[in-house]
Amino acid sequence: MFTELSSDSQRIWMILLLVMWAALLFGGMAFGRLNREGTHRTPTWARMFSSFTLVVAGWSWYVFSRGTPSESYALLVAIGMTLGWVGDLFMARLIPMKEHVLGGIGSFGLGHIAYIVAFVWFGDQFGLNAANIRWGALIGWLLVGFVGWYVVVFRGQKATPLHYAALPYALLLSSTAGLALGLALQANGFIGLALGAALFLLSDLLLAAQLFNGLHFRLIGDVVWGLYGPAQMLIVYSIGAVMVFAS
């Protein structure tokens, strides 16, 4: 993952960011105080700063990849992670907006468009674009996303515009997972990327069950972030795998 970085200082910096991200997220889970609703131990500030650490990591990968064939991929992933962090701020209600869930959906959705463009661009540029694999993985994950939306969000509910807005969002996340799987099926170095995209969709379905169906169990918020945080980390650090593959 770090072998294509040009200096030891760059490698140390990216490893330090990874350690800082893990310490903020999982340290908060281990040592934080359980909130009144019993949904999480990780403080909001720790979740937000763990996400921001990945923003810094994304832009660091971009700076370190300048002038290499991986530059465009790194830029798009850095943009996607930044939009994801904005989505986190919306969902934590740190950005004042009445419909904070719509704000989060919009930000995450734009971020996933950046991820999708990155995956398609990379696959096309480096020959990881076999049509049967790409479309097979994509269609399979789109079916998973649609079924997940119907079961978790729509079924048995009095539909509102927010319920319907969740469908294209679920399909967008499914597209990210499908295209990532398509890359992984053609090159083993992208298995982590495919896992990250799948974990993102899983975390979102669990969050949707909480928001739309009232699902509640002890530490549900930490479980969501325990899936979501590693998902974003794996996507951001896939830039290292791209640099190795493209070298």
Stockholm file with secondary structure:
# STOCKHOLM 1.0

chainA/1-247         MFTELSSDSQRIWMILLLVMWAALLFGGMAFGRLNREGTHRTPTWARMFSSFTLVVAGWSWYVFSRGTPSESYALLVAIGMTLGWVGDLFMARLIPMKEHVLGGIGSFGLGHIAYIVAFVWFGDQFGLNAANIRWGALIGWLLVGFVGWYVVVFRGQKATPLHYAALPYALLLSSTAGLALGLALQANGFIGLALGAALFLLSDLLLAAQLFNGLHFRLIGDVVWGLYGPAQMLIVYSIGAVMVFAS
#=GR chainA/1-247 SS CCTTSSSHHHHHHHHHHHHHHHHHHHHHHHHSCCCTTSSCSSCHHHHHHHHHHHHHHHHHHHHHHTTSTTHHHHHHHHHHHHHHHHHHHHHTTCSCCTTHHHHHHHHHHHHHHHHHHHHHHHHHHTTCCCHHHHHHHHHHHHHHHHHHHIIIIITTSCCCHHHHHHHHHHHHHHHHHHHHHHHHTTCGGGHHHHHHHHHHHHHHHHHHHHHHHCCCCTTHHHHHHHHHHHHHHHHHTHHHHHHHHHC
#=GC SS_cons         CCTTSSSHHHHHHHHHHHHHHHHHHHHHHHHSCCCTTSSCSSCHHHHHHHHHHHHHHHHHHHHHHTTSTTHHHHHHHHHHHHHHHHHHHHHTTCSCCTTHHHHHHHHHHHHHHHHHHHHHHHHHHTTCCCHHHHHHHHHHHHHHHHHHHIIIIITTSCCCHHHHHHHHHHHHHHHHHHHHHHHHTTCGGGHHHHHHHHHHHHHHHHHHHHHHHCCCCTTHHHHHHHHHHHHHHHHHTHHHHHHHHHC
//
